[in-house]
């Protein structure tokens, strides 16, 4: 731990994550970092100053804080009271000074400058300001001007006008910053705005980040100008700017004096929920465990290294009472807010929510947020890639006999080291789970139920009869025992990475699938299973896509670990292809080539979302037909994330030298298993095997009719596909393909052949696979195209 170093001689505005929802604040000149704590009955403020934790009175709930020169201010939950604290004197407890209180008027957008503080009236949009320099009170702009957002700089404040979304500034005309900044923004229409000492940055309505004002150190020189490159996680220092990148949560900074250029390499592998800036340093709230770390020359004199701040777990946003149905709810909100509300993802919303002026707060009705996509879906909209389909370059297999040798060697090696799963034949087995580590070697468990196991996990529902649960729910063991008929054998429908799966019916009538961890008393096995539980809970509570199985809730009592999912009424691909009841043609809806291609496309889209649009990206590590489920509408859903890993985007591969590979026999990537090299192409291999299963109807590993040793579907199908004899291996239960089905099946087959190449670099990206399968389905749906299979190939790197 390094003691923060501050320059007390330079006046500076502390910027914050968002002028309406900051939960972290810095005061310069007095070495103080403050934050609103999470997981407590009240969301009170606690500060860190000169290496000590300092409590803040009163110990009540706050929704937002902001800091300036030797003082900071906080807006009480509800927005009816604004209080400030002086950090100059040596204190054991910070005592408040009330700046505003009203039983009717609600405030939002608290924005502290160097010596003044402004806030916006929630209903009217009128900006009010207090304090100022020792000689002049800082002016308010007047009731005739209405704002959507406001922010404060050094002796000036700016806002986004309600009428036309342009920038309007006011305040001390002595430095001229405000007047000049307003002139430079001109008629730009803005969605967000944040001020620094002498410059202002914000996002336009089209998502482009623009900066105006003083550019003495390059603080206006935005390095990337593409729309939606940056989120509203934006902070401005005295002469630098930093922002959070949307697609991966990493921080990028620019500007700064020649002596103190900001080096973001020190935190290049850390994903942040929010950031806050000081004079010449930055602090961030980490995605992994909601703790604070700070870096920069003004924070540490030890080579700009980042250091932790012992403020514990910090709220990533304000706790609000109303629904987050439009924007999405932050995972474990009920725990973080201790049952007193929910934390919404960063949509452009008012905090607190606008409340009609009724006779009393008890008459306040619930109000919906403005329409917006969930956080994970923003990346999807931003980075949609229209996959292009190339031409087939050759149909021959590469080093065929070498391939056979490797797969046989792999099968022998795996067969000798694994145990069979409970849902598949003796030829199927799960490799023992590895310690589930993130890219930095730390456990994937975040602020999950294990870390908060000693806290009361309260029930958080959007309505007892609602079929669409907006929040991850906490269930009691008794509820789930009742729902599954005491986990009876008749209710058992399968198994996952850490336990058995049972069908259940909740009290409110919802059908669910309950995965119960098979936890034994052996310490290592218990830890492995618990990490699989934590991984699935943490990842699925953040992932939202129609081709991923939806997590409804969880239960954690003593040694019991249970996950509750949306029930998939049509089972898995494995069930329909390989169960004896589906041998005959008329017994399964999957005995249609169009349906099989549609299911393959759905599964590919789910994996594509995990690789390209999830933040951070995810490698599943156990893609197989039994982990691709079918809902009531026969849409494919990827399931079982117990072995999944967060993938560091700045690395092309993960060397898993610390442990053994994991996966299932017949699906595991040979490169991963033999060389311990893990990439997203490992999931591509598993999907390729599933595509071959859909084409051939064979298991991933199966016994031949002559009773000889087992053979893999890759070894069986790829030589035939490569030699142009696909028809020799097609599943006879579906029947001979019609004319309009031939090209579609060839596209799917050649895609599968490329997916199972020995070397990962020769396999296609998920975007290309999705594009190929979309084209295959288009043929069956009658879309006109001049595409010819003789010129087709799956795009490769």
N, C-alpha and C positions, 0 to 999 in steps of 0.2 A: 504494500500500500504506500502510495506516494502522497505527500501533502500537496494540495493544489497550490500553485503559485499564481498570483494575480497582480496585474499592474494597476495600482490604485490611483495613478495619475491621469489615466485616460478615461474620459467619459464614453460610455458604450451602452447601446441598447441590447438587451438580451432578447433574441428572437425565439420563437417557439414553434412547435409542430403545426399547430393550427390555431388561429386566433380565437376560435370558439371552443376548443376541446383539448387544451394542453394540461397534462397531469404532472409535468416536470417544469421546474423553474430554477434559474441561476441568478444570484445577485453578485455583481462584480464589485471589487473593492473591499469585500468582506469575506471572500472565500466561502460562499454558502451555496450548497446545492440542495434543493427541496423537492419532494415528490409526494403524491397521494398514494398511500399504502393500499395493497390489495389483500383480500381474504380476511378482513376484520369486520366486526359488527358495524363499525362506522368507517367511512372512507376519510380518515383524518390525514393531516399533513405531518410529515417528519422531515427534519433537515440534517445536513451533514456539514459541519464547519470546523476547520482546524483539526481534523482527525477525530472529531467527536460527534456523536449523534445528539441532536437537540430536539426535544419535543416542542410541539407548537400548540398553544392554546387558542381557542377552545378545541377540545378533542371531539369534534362533530364532523359530519360528512361535508366534503367539498367536491365540486364538480370540475373546477379549473383553477389553475394558478399561473402567474406570470411574474417575472422579476425584472428589476432595474438596478439603479446604482444604490447599493446598500439598503434596499428594501424590496419586499415582494408583496403581492396582493393575491387574495383568493376569493372566489365566488362560491358562496354556500350552495349546497344542493337545493334546487328549486329556483335559484337565481334572484331571490328577494333580498339578499344581504351581501355586501362587499366589504371585506376586511383587509387590512394591511399590517405588516410587521416590519419593524426597524431591526436591521441586523448589524448595526454599527457597534453597539455596546457588547461587552463580554456578558453572555447570558447563559443560564442553565436552562431556561425556558423562554421561548419567544412569546411575548404578550401582544394581543391584537389591539388595533385602533380601528373603530368602525368608520367606514367612509360613506356608506350608503345603506339604508334599510327602508323597505316599503312593503306593506302587506299586499299590494295590488300589482305594482310594476315589477316585471321580471327583467333581469339583465342577462346578456350573453356577450360573447366576443370580448372578454377582458383582455386588454392590451396595454402593457406597461412599457413606457419609454424610459429614458434615463432618469427623469425626475417627475414624470407625470404618468397618469393612468387614465385610460378611457374605457368605456364599455358601451354597448349598444342596447337600447330598449328592445326587447324581444318582439313585442306586438307592433310598435310604431316604426322601428328602424331608426329612431333618433339616437344620435351619439351624445353621450355625456362624458365630461372630462373633469378631473380633479387634480390637485397639487400643481406642481410646476417648479420653476426656479425660485430662488430665495426672494426675488424682487417681483416676479410676475406670475399670477395664477394662469395656468394653461387654459385657453379658451375652449368652449364647446362650439361646434359649428352652427348650432341653432336648429329649431324644430322644423324649419322649412325644408331641410335637406335630410333625406331618408337613405339609409345604407343597408346593403345585404351583408357586408363584412367590413370590419375595420382592423387596422394594425397601427402600431406606434413606433416611431424612430427617434432619433436624437433631436429633440425640440420640435418635432412635427408628428402629425398622424395622417394616415390616408385611409380611404375606404372605397368600396365598390358601390356605386350608386344603385339604388333599388330600381330606378326608372329605366336606365339603359345599360347598366353594368360597366360603365366607364369609371376611370379612377378620378377621385377628387381628394385633394389634400388641404390641410389647414394647420395653423399653429404659429410658432415663433418665426417671423420673417427675417430674423437676424442672420441666420445661416443660409437661407434661401433654398435649402434642400427640397422642401415640400413643393414650392412653386415650380422649381425646375423639373422635379419628378413627374408632377401632374402634366406639365407641358409635353414631356417626352412620351408619356403613355398615350397621349392624344385620344383618339377614338377607339383604341383597342378595347374589346369587350372581354372581361375577366371573370373567371370562376373562383379564384383564390388570390390572396395577396398577403405578403409578409415583408416587414420592414427591418432594415439593419440600421447601422449608425448613420450612413449617408446614402444608402441605396435601397431599392425596393424590387422584389421579384414576385412573380405570380404566374399562374397557369391561365392561358386564354381559354375561351370556351371550346376551342378545338384541341386542347390538351398540350399546347406548346408552351414551354417555359421561357419567359422573357424577363429581363432585368433592366432597370433604368436608374440613373443617378450617377454618383461618383464612381469612376472606373480607374482610380489611381493604381490599383494593384491587380487589375484584371478580374475583379469580382463580378463584372457584367458579362464576361466572355463565356457564355454557356457552351460547354463542349459538345453537346448533342442537342439538336434542335428538332428532331422528329417528334410528331405528336404522340402523346401518352408515353414518352420515355421515362418521365419522372412522375412521382406521386405528389400529393400535397404535403408530404413529409419534407418540409423545406425550412432551412435555418440560415440566417445571415449574421455574420460576425462584423467586426470593425472594418475589415478589408477582404473578406472571403465569403463564399457562398457554398453551401452543401445541400444535397438533396438525396432522397432515397429513390433508387431505381425501382420502377414498378414490377419488372419481371422477376426480380430475385431478392429484393429487400436490401441490397448492398448499397453503401453510401459512396457518393462521388462528390468531391470537393474541387473548387477552383478559386484562383485568386490568392491573396496573402502576400505579405512583403517578401522580398528576396531572401531574407534571413529566416523567415518563418513560413515557408511554403507548406501547405497542408499535405501530409503524406497519408493517403488512405490505404496504403499497402499494409499498414499495421493492423487493419481490421478488414482485410479483403475477403476473409472467409466467414464473416459474421453478418447474419441477416438481422435487420432491425425493424421493430414496429414503429418507432418514432425516434426523433433526435431533437436535441436542444443545443444551442451554441452559447459559448461565453466569449470573452474578448479575443482569445487566440486558442481556443480549444473547443471540442465538441463532446457531448455526452449522448449516449444512445441507450434505448430500451431494447434489449435483445429479444428476438423471437423465441429462442429456445427456452428461456426460463424467466422472462420478464424481470431481469435484473439490470442494473445500470453499470455501464462501463464508460470511462472518459479517456480521451487521448488528445494530444496536441501539446505544443511547447508551453502554453499557459497552464496546463494541468500537471505535467510531469517533466522534471528536468533529467529524467533517465532515458535519453535517446528516443523521445517521443512515444514511448511504449504505453499501451493502454493499461488501465488498472481498474479493478472492481471498486464499486462504491457500496458500503455495507448498509444500504437502505432497505434490503430485503426485496420482496416481490412488489412491483409497482403496477398500478392500474394502467392498462394500455389506452384507456379512454374513460369518459365519465359514465357512471352508472345511471341509467334512465329507467323510469318506471314503465314506459310504454313499449309496444311491440317493435321488433327490428325486422319484421317480415319482409320489407322491401330491400333492405341493404344486407341482411345477414347478421347473425349474432356471433360474437367472438366466442371461441371454445371455452367451456368451463366458466361462462359468465356468472352463473349462479353462485359458484364457489368464490370467484374473484370479488363479487359484490356482496357475498355472504347473504344471499337471498333477498337483497334489498333492491334489485333491479337487474338490468342487462346492459352489456356493453355492445354497442353496434359498430360494425365495420364502417370505415371512413366514407360515408356518403355526404353529400352536401346537405346537411340537416341543421336545424336549429337545436341548440342545447342550452337551456332545457327546451322541451317541445312547447310550442306556443299553446297557451291555455286561455280559453275564452274567459272573459272577466265575469265570473259568476260570484255568488254570494260568499262562497267559502271554498277552500282547496278540495274539500271532500266531494264537491260537485263537478270536479274536473273530469271530462270524458276522455276515453282513450282516443289517440289520434295516430293515423298512419303516417309513415315517412313518405317523402316523395319517391317515385319509382326510380330504382337503380339496380344494377347487377351486383351480385355478391363479389367480394374481393377476388376470389379465385377466378370468376368469370370475366372480370375486367381484363385479365391477361389473355383470356381466350379471344375476346373481341379485338384486342389490340394486335395480337400476333397470328390471326387467322391466315393460313398460308394456302393459297390455291395450288394444290399439288399438280405438277405437270407430269404427263406420262410420256416417256421416251419410246424408243423403238427397240425391239428385241435384238440383241447383238448375238447371241449364239445360244444354242440349246444343249450343248454338251456339258457334262459334268467335269469338274476339275479334280484331277488326281483321285479317280474313283476308288482304286484299290487301297490307296492310302486312307481314304475316308472310312472304308469298311474296317480296316485295321484299327483305326483310332476309336471308332464307335464300339467295336467289340472289346477293345482294351478298356474303354471307359465303363462299359456295362459290367465287365468282370470286376473292375475295381470298386464300383459303387455297390454292386450286389453283395460284396463281401463286407461292406462297412455300414449298411443301413438296415433299418427295421421297416416292415410294411406298414402302411397306413391302415386305418380301420374302414375306409370307404372304398378301397380299390382292391384289385386282385393281388395275388402274391407277387406279381411282376412289378407292382408299384410300391415305392417306398419313399419316405421323407428322409432326407439327410439331416442329421442332428443339427438343430438351430445354432447359429453362431451368436455370440454376444452382439446384441443389436446396437451398433454404434453409429453415430452420426459422422459426418465427414471430418470432424475435428477430433474424433476419437471419443467424444462424450456420448453418454447414453441418449437415446432418442426421447426418453421421457422428458416432458417439458414441465409445465405447471399442471401435470396430469393428476389423476386421483391418487397415485401412489405417493407423490410428493406431498399431497395434501390429505393423506390418509387419516390423519388424526383429527382433521377438521370435520365438522358436520356437513355431509353432502345433501343439501336439501333438494327437494323435488322442484323442478322448474318446467311447467307445462304451459303450452299456449291454449289449452282448453281440453277438458276431459274427453270430449268426443271428437276432437280434431284428428283428422287422418294425416295431416301434414304438420309434423312437429318441427318448429323453427329452432328449437334449442336441444342440445344434448341433455337428456334426462338422467336423473339418478334414481335407480330403483332399489327397493329393499329386497333382500334375499327371499323373504316371505312372499312378496308379490310374484317373483319369478318361479318359485317352487309351485305356487298355486297355478300360475299360467301354463306350466308344462306338465301338470299332473305329477308332481314330485319327480321330474326328469325321468319319466317312465320310458321303458324300452320302446313302447309303441309310438312315442313322440319323437324318438331319435331319427333324424333325417340325414346325418352325415357327420363329418369331422373337419376341423380346420387346423391351422398351424399350432395351436396350443390347447385344443380341447374338442369335445363333442358338441354337435349342434342339435338343438331340439326345437320342434315347432311348439308355439305357445299362443294363447289368446289372453290379452290383457283384460282388466275389468271393464275398460271402456269399449271393448269389442274389437280392438285392433289385432290382426294376426301378425305375429312376429316370429323371428328366428332367434333363438337364444344360444349363444356359444358359451359353454361352461368350461373353464380351464381345468385340465387334468393335472392338478398340482399335487406333487408328492412331497414327502418330507425331506428328500435328499436336497441339500442346499443348492448344488449346481443346477439340477434340473428345475428346481423351483425358480431360481433366478432367470434361467433361460425362458421359462414359460411366462414369468412376470414381465420380462422385457418384451416378449411378443405381444402380451396384453397391452402394455403401455404404448408400444409402437402403433398398434391398430387403433387404439383409442385416440391418440394424439393426431395421427394422420387423417383418419376418416372424419373426425370432427371438423377438419379444416377443408376437406375435399368435397366438392359439390358438383356432380355431373350426372347426366341421365344414364350414362353407361358405367357408373360405379355404384355398388350397393350402398344404400343409405344407412348410416349408423343412427339409431334412435336414442340409445342411452347405454348405461353401464351399471354394474353393481360391484362393490368392493367391500366385503365384510370378512374379517379375519383372514382365512386362507382361501376364501372364495373369490374368484375373478370371473365376471360374466359380462358379455357384450350383447346388446339387443339390437337386432337389425330389422329393417323392413323385410317382410316375408316374400320370398320369390316362389310363387305358386307352381311354376313349371320346372323346378329343379335345375340341374346343370346340363351342359352339353354332354358330359360324360354319361349321365344317366340315360339320355335319349339314344346315344350312339352305342353304348356297350352293355346296358342291362338286357337280360334275356327277354324281358317282356316286350322289348322293342325290336325284336329280330325281324318280325314280319312287316312287309311294306306298309300295310294299312294301319299300323299301330302308332305311328308317330308323325307329328306335323313336320318333323325334320326330314322326312322322306320327300323333300322337294328341294331341288337345287337352288331355286330362288331364295327359299327360307334359309338354307345353309349359308349362302353368300351374304344375305342380310345380317345374319347372326355374326358371321366373321367380321363384317364391317363394323357392327356395333362394338364388338370386343376391341377391335383396332382403335376405334375412336376413344374408348375409355383409356387405353394405354397411351395414346397420343396426348391426351389431356394431362396425364401424370408426368410425361416426359417434357412436354413443351410449354404447358400453361399453368401447371400447379406451381405455387411459390411457397417454399422452394421445390424444385423438381423431385420426383420420386422414382426410384427403381423398385419394381415389385418383387423380383427375384424368385417368384414361384408361379409363373403363368402356366396354367395347365387347364385341361377341359373341365375338371371338377371344380375349378375356381372361377369358371365363367358361368354365371347363373342366368336364368330366364324368368322375367317377370310375367305378370298375367297377360301382357300384350306381346309376349315373345321377344321383348327387347333384351339384348345381351347386357349383363352387368358384371364387371370385374369385381371379385371379392377376395377376402382373406389377405389382409395387409400385415399379418403378424411377422413376416420376415422382411418387410420392406425397409429400404434405407433412403435417407435424404441424400440427394446427389449434388455435390458441389459443382455448380455450373462452370466455374473457371478451371476445372480439371476435366480432361478428356476421359480419364479412367481412374478407378480406385484400386489400389494394390491391397488386396485383402490378406496381407502377410501375417496379420495378428491372429487369424483364426481360420477355420476350414470354411469352404464354400457351402452354401445351402441350396436346396432345391429338391426336385423330384426326379427319380430315375426316368430317363427317356425324354425329359424336357430340359434338363440342365445344360447350359452352354458349355461345350467342351473346353473352350478357351478359359472360361471362368473356373471350371473344375480343375483343370490341369495346371494352369499358370497362375491361378488366383488373381486374375485381372477381371474386374467387374466394370461394365459400362452399361448404358441403356440398351446396347445391342444384345445383352444377355436376355432381356425381355423379348426382343425381336426373335431370338432363337426359339424361345418357348412358344410364342405366338405362331411361328412357322410350323411347329409340331402340331399345334391345334388345327391349323389350316389343313395339314395333311390328314389328320383324323377325320375332319369334315368331308374331305374328298374321298378317302378310302373306306371309312367306317371301321378302320383298325385301331386298336389301342396303341398308345405310344410305344409300348413293348408288348409283344404278343407271341404266342407259340404258333408255329406253322402247322398246316394240316397233316404233314407227315410225322409230326411229333418230335421233330428235331429241336435243338436248343433255341431259346427265344431270339427274336429278331426285332429290331427297332423299326418303327414306321418310316423313319428317315432312310434307313438302309434299304427298306423295301420299296419305297415310292420314288425317291429321287432318281435312280438310274432309269426307270421307266419314263419319267417326265422328261429327263434330259435327252432321251433317245427318241422322243416323239411318240411314245406308246402309253400315254396317260390313260387310255381307255382300258388297258389291262389291269389297272389298279383302282378304278372308280368303284364306289360302293354299289353293288348290284341291287340293294334294296330300294334304291331310288329309281332305278330303271335307266334305260338308254337315254342320253340327253337329246333333246330336240335341237333343231337347227339353230334357233336363237340362243340356246344354252351352251353350245360348243365353245364359242369364243370366250364367253364369261368364265367357263371352267378352266380354259387354258390360261387366262389372265391370272386367275386365283392360283393355279398350279405353279406357274412360273414365279409368281410372287413368293409362294411358300418355298420353292426351291432355293431362291436367293436368300430367304430368311434363315435357312439352316446351313449356310456356308460355314466352313470351319473357322475362318478368321472373321472377327467382328467387323473389321473395316470393310469387308466385302459385302456385308449385309446392308439392306436399305434402311433409311430412317423411317420412323413411324409415319411421318407426314406423307412420304412416298407410298407406303403401304396403304394408307387410307385412300389416297388418290387412285391407286390401282383397283382397289375393291369397289370404290364408287363407280369407276368406269365399268367394271364387271357387272354390277347391279344395273347400271344404266342400259346395258344391252338387253337385259331381261325385261326391263320396263318399257322397252320400245323407243328409247332416246336415239335419234338419228346420229350416226357417226361414221366416218370413213376409216376409222381405226382398224388396222389389220393385225392379227396375232402374229403374222410372220415378221412384223417389224417391231415387236414389243419386247421390252425388257424392264424389269424392276430397276428403278434408278439406284445407283450405288454411289458411295462416296468416292 
